Amino acid sequence: MNMNLSSLDRRKFLRGAGVALALPWLETFAPAAQAAGNSVQRKRLACFYLPDGVPMPLEKDPSFKDWSWFPHGKGKEFAFTKCMETLEPLRNELTVFSGLSHPAVRHVHGHRNADQFLTGADTGAMDDSYQNSISLDQVFAAHVGEHTRHASLVMSTDGGTGSPRGAHTMSYNAQGRPIPAEHKPKRIFDMLFVKSGPDAARRLALSKSALDDLLEDARSLNRSLSKHDQETLADYLQSVRDTEVKVEKAKRWLNIPMPRVDTDHLNLDITPEDPRNFLRTMYELIYLAFKTDTTRIVTYQLGRENGVGISDYLARAVGFKGTHYLSHETKKPDGYKNFGIYCRFINEELGRFASRLKSTPEPGGDGNMLDNTALLFGSASSAFHLSRNYPLLLMGGRNMGFKHGQYLKYGQGNDKHQATAGISTDAGWRGEMNYTELPLSNLYLTMLHKLGVEAKTFGGSTETFSEV
C-alpha cells in the first residue's frame, strides 16, 4: 500500500489497494485562516421531483381534513394534514407554496411536465418543435461546480434521460439537452471512490467491503488527528459502511422486471422493504456526497410520469400495487386516503433526509448542514395531472437567508385553492383558468440570488419574492 500521500491528498482521501475514499472536512488539515476561526461558506442545492401530482379533495369531501396535500390555514398559522404531518418536526425549517406554476405549460397535460419543472420552458407542444432550456441546478452548477470533484449529481429512480415529455431526468444543460440520470446505487457509491490502477474494479468486486482496504490508512491517519476529528472520521466511516450495506440490498430492486402501463403487478415478487430501502439508500448517497463536498448540487427525480418505469413500484413500500393508479382512483372508497398514505411515505423519507442534514454540524462552517443546503421538493402537476397550482416545499438554507415556518399562497381568485381540486378525469387539464397564478420561476430566481448567483432573469421571470 502506498502511504506517501501529498498533503493535499491526505486531507481529501483515504488510500487503499487501488482505491481512495473521499474524506469529510477535518479541522486538523484546515487552512490556517479556517483554523483561526474563519468558517467555510458552502452553499448546496438539492431538487426532488414527484410525478403525477398529489391528493387534492374538494373542501366538502370528507377526505379534505386529513388527506389534502396542502396544509390548512396560511402564513405562520397553518396546520399539516395526515398527508404532511411527518414534516411537523421540521416546520420551522420549511415553507409550503401554492398558486405557483409555469405559465408556458398551464394548459398542458401533467404527464408531460417533468421535463420543464426546473426550466420553465415551453415544452408542451406535441409536434417536432420540442425545445428545452437550462435547468435551475445547472445554472448553479456553472457558478460553483468547479469547486468540487463533480459539478453536479443527476439521479432518478428510472435512470437515463427518458424521452421528450417523458423525462427520466430533471437536469438540462445550457443547450436544453437532457443530462442522463444515474439510478444504480452501486455506481453512485463508487463515485465516492477514486480508483487508481487497472485492477481497481476487480479488487473492489472481490473485496468483502471496499472499506476493508482503507482501514490501515485510517488507523495511520488517526494518529495525526485531533480528538474531534477522530470522532468525525469514525462516524463517517460507519456511515459509509452502513450505506454500502444498503447499496448491496438495493441491487435486488434493479433486478425487478419493469412495470407496464395497465398491468396488474400484484403477482411480482416485491417486498415493501425493496422500494423503501432503495429510496433511503439514494438519500444516504446524497448525504455522503454533500458531507464529503464531492458535489454541492443534486437532482433526484423520484419517478416518471404516467406510471412508466420501475419507479411505479415505489408505492409497494406502503402496501399498494403501484403508484400512478392511486391518482386515478381518488373517487373510489378511501381513494384520497390511499393516495395520501403514499404521499405521507414520500414526505416521511424526505423529512428523514432533511433531519439527517439538520443533525450534522456543517463541516468547518456555521450551523448545521441543512442551514447551508436548500432543498426544493415538488411536482409540476396538482390534482389529477393538472399543470397548475404546483405542490411545492422549500426546506433549509437559513444561512443563505431563506425565511421559513410559513405557508405562502399566491395568485388571485382562488384563495382556497379549490379551483384545481376534486378533478378525477383527464378533462380537467383542458379547463379554462378564471383565476391567476404567479410564475414558479419567480421563486427560482429568488433561490439563485440567495445561492449567490447574480442572475437578472430565469425561465422568463425577472421578479423575486421578498417573503421567501
C-alpha positions as a printed Julia matrix, in Angstrom:
468×3 Matrix{Float64}:
   0.0     0.0     0.0
   1.36    3.4    -0.94
   1.21    5.61    2.14
   3.22    8.52    0.7
   0.31   10.85    0.09
   0.78   14.53   -0.56
  -0.59   16.97    1.99
  -3.42   17.86   -0.39
  -4.35   14.23   -0.96
  -4.12   13.45    2.75
  -6.82   15.92    3.64
  -9.11   14.64    0.88
  -8.67   10.88    0.63
  -8.02    7.65    2.44
  -5.99    5.33    0.22
  -6.35    1.58   -0.05
  -5.31   -1.09   -2.53
  -6.14    0.74   -5.74
  -8.96    2.83   -4.29
  -9.32    6.11   -2.45
 -12.22    7.25   -0.29
 -13.18   10.91   -0.17
 -12.98   12.26    3.38
 -15.22   14.7     5.2
 -13.82   18.08    6.22
 -11.27   17.69    9.03
 -10.13   20.62   11.15
  -6.65   19.13   11.5
  -5.95   19.82    7.84
  -7.85   23.1     7.62
  -6.02   26.1     6.2
  -4.63   28.47    8.78
  -7.37   31.01    8.17
 -10.07   28.45    8.94
  -8.19   27.18   11.97
  -8.14   30.77   13.24
 -11.92   30.82   13.31
 -12.99   31.81    9.8
 -15.7    29.34    8.76
 -16.2    27.72    5.38
 -19.15   29.21    3.46
 -20.58   26.43    1.3
 -23.97   26.6    -0.37
 -25.73   23.49   -1.63
 -28.87   22.74   -3.62
 -30.9    19.54   -3.95
 -34.08   19.32   -6.05
 -36.6    16.46   -5.89
 -39.48   15.74   -8.25
 -42.67   13.78   -7.52
 -44.67   12.71  -10.61
 -48.45   12.62  -11.11
 -49.46   15.25   -8.59
 -50.9    14.95   -5.08
 -54.28   14.37   -3.39
 -56.48   17.47   -3.57
 -60.05   16.65   -2.47
 -62.71   19.33   -2.51
 -63.33   21.13    0.76
 -66.73   19.44    1.05
 -65.15   15.99    0.68
 -64.72   14.09    4.0
 -61.11   13.41    2.99
 -60.25   17.12    2.85
 -59.44   17.45    6.55
 -56.93   14.6     6.73
 -55.67   13.89    3.23
 -55.37   17.14    1.31
 -51.68   17.63    0.46
 -51.81   21.38    1.04
 -51.96   22.48    4.7
 -54.96   24.23    6.22
 -54.56   27.91    7.03
 -51.9    30.27    5.71
 -48.88   32.31    6.71
 -47.47   31.27   10.06
 -50.87   29.9    11.08
 -51.14   26.65    9.19
 -51.74   23.01   10.09
 -50.41   19.95    8.31
 -52.8    17.16    7.38
 -52.04   13.48    7.91
 -50.55   13.58    4.44
 -47.89   16.03    5.64
 -47.67   15.71    9.42
 -44.45   13.68    9.32
 -42.78   17.01    8.46
 -44.03   18.71   11.66
 -40.62   18.41   13.41
 -39.18   20.45   10.54
 -41.98   23.03   10.5
 -39.64   25.93   11.23
 -37.22   24.77    8.53
 -39.64   24.79    5.6
 -42.05   26.83    3.51
 -45.06   25.43    1.65
 -46.17   27.17   -1.56
 -49.4    27.16   -3.56
 -50.59   29.22   -6.5
 -47.32   28.87   -8.44
 -46.85   27.25  -11.86
 -45.01   27.68  -15.15
 -47.11   29.94  -17.44
 -45.97   28.25  -20.67
 -47.49   24.89  -19.79
 -50.6    25.64  -17.74
 -52.77   24.14  -20.48
 -50.65   21.03  -20.97
 -51.42   17.58  -19.56
 -49.45   16.93  -16.38
 -47.88   13.76  -17.75
 -45.58   15.93  -19.86
 -44.29   18.16  -17.11
 -41.18   16.68  -15.52
 -39.11   17.97  -18.47
 -39.7    21.6   -17.61
 -40.09   21.53  -13.83
 -36.64   23.07  -13.29
 -36.5    25.01  -16.57
 -39.85   26.74  -17.05
 -39.52   26.21  -20.8
 -42.44   25.79  -23.2
 -42.09   22.05  -23.89
 -45.78   21.3   -24.19
 -46.42   21.29  -27.95
 -46.93   17.83  -29.44
 -45.06   18.49  -32.72
 -41.37   18.3   -33.57
 -40.59   21.75  -32.19
 -39.68   20.44  -28.72
 -37.02   22.65  -27.18
 -35.97   22.86  -23.55
 -33.66   25.28  -21.75
 -31.13   25.17  -18.93
 -32.37   23.88  -15.59
 -32.08   25.64  -12.25
 -29.49   23.21  -10.91
 -27.2    23.63  -13.9
 -27.24   27.41  -13.59
 -25.99   26.97  -10.03
 -23.53   24.25  -11.12
 -21.97   26.68  -13.59
 -21.42   29.01  -10.63
 -19.91   26.61   -8.06
 -19.3    23.31   -9.84
 -15.59   23.97  -10.33
 -15.03   23.77   -6.57
 -15.99   20.09   -6.28
 -14.99   16.82   -7.92
 -18.42   16.54   -9.58
 -20.12   19.72  -10.74
 -23.49   18.1   -10.06
 -25.03   14.72   -9.36
 -28.06   13.85  -11.5
 -30.2    10.99  -10.19
 -33.56    9.36  -10.84
 -35.3     6.14   -9.9
 -35.56    5.05  -13.55
 -32.23    6.34  -14.89
 -31.12    7.74  -18.22
 -32.93   10.57  -19.98
 -36.26    9.05  -20.96
 -37.89   10.79  -23.89
 -39.15   14.3   -24.68
 -42.21   14.9   -22.44
 -41.45   11.59  -20.75
 -38.28   12.59  -18.92
 -36.25   10.45  -16.53
 -34.09   13.44  -15.64
 -34.72   16.9   -14.22
 -31.41   18.37  -15.39
 -30.79   20.11  -18.72
 -27.62   21.77  -19.95
 -27.15   25.22  -21.44
 -28.35   23.95  -24.83
 -31.51   22.47  -23.27
 -30.33   18.89  -23.74
 -31.14   16.31  -21.05
 -28.36   15.18  -18.74
 -28.64   11.41  -18.13
 -29.61   10.48  -14.6
 -27.91    7.74  -12.59
 -30.18    5.22  -10.88
 -27.8     2.45   -9.79
 -26.78    2.96   -6.13
 -23.56    0.97   -6.63
 -22.38    3.26   -9.4
 -23.21    6.34   -7.32
 -21.46    4.76   -4.33
 -18.36    4.18   -6.46
 -18.31    7.88   -7.3
 -17.15    8.37   -3.71
 -14.06    6.27   -4.6
 -11.22    7.4    -6.78
  -9.97    4.25   -8.46
  -6.3     4.09   -9.38
  -4.73    1.3   -11.37
  -6.17   -1.16  -13.91
  -7.15   -3.72  -11.28
  -9.13   -1.36   -9.06
 -12.57   -2.5   -10.26
 -11.63   -6.18   -9.82
 -10.26   -5.58   -6.33
 -13.44   -3.77   -5.33
 -15.56   -6.61   -6.72
 -13.61   -9.27   -4.83
 -13.4    -7.37   -1.56
 -15.83   -8.18    1.24
 -16.05   -4.45    1.77
 -14.4    -1.66   -0.15
 -13.65   -0.11    3.23
 -11.56   -3.05    4.42
  -8.66   -1.92    2.23
  -8.85    1.55    3.72
  -8.73    0.75    7.43
  -4.95    0.6     7.7
  -4.7     4.08    6.23
  -7.46    5.23    8.58
  -5.56    3.93   11.63
  -2.43    5.7    10.45
  -4.33    8.92    9.81
  -5.99    8.78   13.22
  -2.66    9.29   14.98
  -2.33   12.73   13.43
  -5.92   13.87   14.05
  -7.45   15.87   16.86
  -9.88   14.04   19.14
 -12.81   15.79   17.44
 -11.57   14.72   14.01
 -11.07   11.14   15.2
 -14.74   11.04   16.19
 -15.74   12.67   12.89
 -13.75   10.11   10.91
 -15.16    7.18   12.89
 -18.73    8.38   12.39
 -18.1     8.94    8.7
 -16.58    5.51    8.11
 -19.54    3.92    9.87
 -21.93    5.92    7.69
 -20.15    4.77    4.55
 -20.12    1.14    5.72
 -23.85    1.31    6.57
 -24.54    2.81    3.16
 -22.51    0.11    1.47
 -24.77   -2.49    3.11
 -27.83   -0.62    1.85
 -26.35   -0.49   -1.64
 -25.95   -4.26   -1.7
 -29.57   -4.7    -0.63
 -30.72   -2.21   -3.25
 -29.29   -4.38   -6.04
 -32.42   -6.54   -5.81
 -34.53   -3.54   -6.79
 -32.68   -3.23  -10.1
 -33.49   -6.85  -10.97
 -37.24   -6.38  -10.63
 -39.0    -6.58  -14.02
 -40.03   -3.22  -15.37
 -43.73   -2.42  -14.91
 -46.0    -1.85  -17.89
 -48.9     0.54  -18.16
 -52.32   -1.01  -17.46
 -50.8    -4.14  -15.95
 -51.66   -5.56  -12.54
 -48.35   -6.06  -10.76
 -49.71   -7.95   -7.75
 -48.01  -11.23   -8.6
 -44.49   -9.84   -8.81
 -42.1   -10.73   -6.01
 -41.54   -7.33   -4.44
 -41.46   -6.76   -0.7
 -42.15   -3.4     0.97
 -38.5    -3.27    2.01
 -37.29   -3.08   -1.6
 -38.58    0.39   -2.56
 -38.17    1.8     0.94
 -34.54    0.68    1.16
 -33.86    1.92   -2.37
 -35.23    5.39   -1.57
 -33.34    5.62    1.71
 -30.15    4.49    0.01
 -30.45    7.21   -2.63
 -30.94    9.83    0.08
 -27.99    8.45    2.03
 -25.78    8.69   -1.03
 -26.77   12.34   -1.45
 -25.9    12.92    2.21
 -22.44   11.4     1.78
 -21.81   13.35   -1.43
 -22.65   16.58    0.39
 -20.7    15.7     3.53
 -17.52   14.98    1.55
 -18.08   18.04   -0.67
 -17.94   15.72   -3.67
 -20.67   17.89   -5.15
 -22.91   20.72   -3.96
 -25.73   20.19   -6.45
 -28.04   17.16   -6.72
 -31.27   16.47   -8.57
 -33.34   13.38   -7.91
 -36.46   12.56   -9.93
 -38.41   10.08   -7.83
 -40.42    8.79  -10.75
 -41.52    9.18  -14.33
 -45.0    10.46  -15.14
 -47.78    8.1   -16.21
 -46.67    5.0   -14.29
 -43.89    4.15  -16.71
 -40.72    2.6   -15.32
 -39.6     0.85  -12.19
 -40.5     3.94  -10.15
 -44.14    2.88  -10.33
 -43.26    0.3    -7.68
 -42.4     2.88   -5.0
 -45.92    2.62   -3.55
 -45.24   -1.02   -2.71
 -43.48    0.36    0.36
 -46.89    1.17    1.87
 -48.86   -1.77    0.53
 -50.15   -0.65   -2.88
 -49.62   -2.49   -6.15
 -48.38    0.6    -7.97
 -48.08    4.36   -7.72
 -49.67    6.03  -10.73
 -53.05    4.35  -10.43
 -53.53    5.94   -6.98
 -54.05    9.29   -8.7
 -56.78    7.74  -10.88
 -58.8     6.14   -8.1
 -59.39    9.05   -5.74
 -63.19    8.83   -6.16
 -63.26    5.19   -5.06
 -63.73    4.35   -1.37
 -60.63    5.52    0.54
 -59.18    6.77   -2.75
 -57.85   10.05   -1.39
 -56.69    8.31    1.77
 -54.71    5.76   -0.21
 -53.08    8.45   -2.34
 -52.38   10.42    0.84
 -50.76    7.43    2.54
 -48.33    7.15   -0.35
 -47.52   10.88   -0.23
 -47.08   10.58    3.53
 -44.43    7.92    2.92
 -42.66   10.16    0.41
 -42.78   13.1     2.86
 -41.53   10.9     5.68
 -38.42    9.86    3.75
 -37.77   13.42    2.62
 -38.08   14.53    6.25
 -35.71   11.78    7.37
 -33.09   13.06    4.92
 -33.59   16.71    5.92
 -33.37   15.77    9.61
 -30.09   13.95    8.91
 -28.69   17.15    7.44
 -30.0    19.16   10.39
 -28.4    16.86   12.94
 -24.98   17.12   11.23
 -22.82   20.16   12.06
 -21.65   21.99    8.97
 -18.12   20.68    8.31
 -15.82   23.61    9.0
 -18.68   26.09    8.86
 -21.54   27.62   10.82
 -24.71   25.88   11.92
 -25.71   22.51   10.52
 -25.7    21.09    7.01
 -29.39   21.9     6.47
 -28.67   25.55    7.26
 -26.4    25.59    4.22
 -28.49   23.4     1.91
 -31.62   24.44    0.02
 -33.97   21.5    -0.61
 -36.67   22.0    -3.26
 -39.39   19.34   -3.47
 -42.42   19.39   -5.69
 -44.43   18.32   -8.7
 -45.4    20.11  -11.91
 -48.99   18.96  -11.6
 -51.57   19.06   -8.84
 -54.98   17.37   -8.82
 -55.15   14.65  -11.46
 -52.26   15.84  -13.6
 -53.42   19.43  -13.84
 -50.46   21.68  -14.75
 -51.36   24.37  -12.24
 -51.04   25.11   -8.54
 -47.89   23.02   -8.15
 -47.4    21.41   -4.72
 -44.06   22.82   -3.54
 -41.81   22.67   -0.5
 -38.62   24.6     0.15
 -36.54   23.49    3.11
 -33.29   24.58    4.73
 -30.84   27.27    3.69
 -31.17   29.51    6.76
 -27.57   30.65    6.44
 -28.41   31.83    2.92
 -31.22   33.99    4.25
 -34.28   31.84    3.49
 -37.29   32.52    5.74
 -39.33   29.56    6.91
 -42.17   28.33    9.09
 -44.83   29.57    6.67
 -47.41   28.58    4.07
 -47.41   31.1     1.23
 -50.41   31.36   -1.1
 -50.12   33.22   -4.39
 -52.44   34.32   -7.18
 -55.95   35.78   -7.13
 -59.45   34.39   -7.45
 -58.59   31.04   -5.92
 -57.91   31.88   -2.27
 -58.74   28.41   -1.0
 -57.06   26.77   -4.0
 -60.12   24.7    -4.73
 -60.25   25.5    -8.44
 -57.86   22.65   -9.11
 -59.32   20.27   -6.54
 -61.64   17.29   -6.89
 -60.76   16.58  -10.53
 -60.68   12.89  -11.39
 -60.71   12.83  -15.22
 -58.34   13.98  -17.92
 -60.9    16.6   -18.93
 -59.73   18.8   -16.07
 -56.46   19.96  -17.62
 -58.34   21.44  -20.58
 -60.45   23.69  -18.37
 -60.2    27.47  -18.54
 -58.49   29.49  -15.8
 -60.74   32.14  -14.27
 -58.13   32.84  -11.61
 -54.46   33.82  -11.65
 -51.23   32.18  -10.53
 -47.69   33.54  -10.35
 -44.7    32.15  -12.25
 -42.75   29.48  -10.38
 -39.58   30.96  -11.88
 -40.04   33.95   -9.55
 -39.18   31.53   -6.77
 -36.3    30.06   -8.77
 -34.78   33.48   -9.37
 -35.12   34.19   -5.65
 -33.31   30.94   -4.89
 -30.49   31.71   -7.33
 -29.88   35.08   -5.69
 -29.68   33.52   -2.23
 -27.39   30.82   -3.6
 -25.05   33.58   -4.73
 -25.86   33.64   -8.45
 -26.46   37.22   -9.62
 -28.86   36.32  -12.43
 -31.16   39.02  -13.81
 -33.69   36.55  -15.17
 -34.55   32.86  -15.15
 -37.27   30.98  -17.01
 -38.73   34.24  -18.23
 -39.01   35.75  -14.73
 -37.4    38.95  -13.55
 -39.27   39.25  -10.23
 -38.33   37.73   -6.88
 -40.18   37.01   -3.62
 -39.03   39.13   -0.67
 -41.04   36.95    1.74
 -39.04   33.79    0.98
